[in-house]
Amino acid sequence: MKKIKVTYGQGTEERRNNEKVINAYEVKDLEPKLSILRMAGRIWWETWVSQGSIDEGACCVGKGLEVDFVRPRQRYPRTRNVVGCDFVQGNVAAYKSHGPALEYLKENGIDARYNDGGID
């Protein structure tokens, strides 16, 4: 995992005051954890099914659990979904059921967060 300093803001002074260091994954960090990522997807799906398989909320694409990721030959990280949510369209249903999968990833050393995707 790479530690990368990122800045955000409009002017030079604002960017200087808004620096933070983030941990960004690389391919070599995630490849050994593919079985963990697959299991997190299954846990998410099973949680949704146990909640009644209800599809509620706005239809969104690109929902998932994301990490900061540096692709090969790139300098700065971008977010990337490592666990997708293609089994339900509604963002409310996806949000209500993502907790156990996110906890599973954290227990296995993957620092992810929920991504609500975009309205379709």
Secondary structure, 3 states (H helix, E strand, C coil): CEEEEEECCCCHHHHHHCEEEEEEECHHHHHHHHHHHHHHHHHHHHHHHHCCCCCCCCEEECCEEEEEECCCCCCCCEEEEEEECCCCCEHHHHHHHCHHHHHHHHHCCCCCEEECCEEC
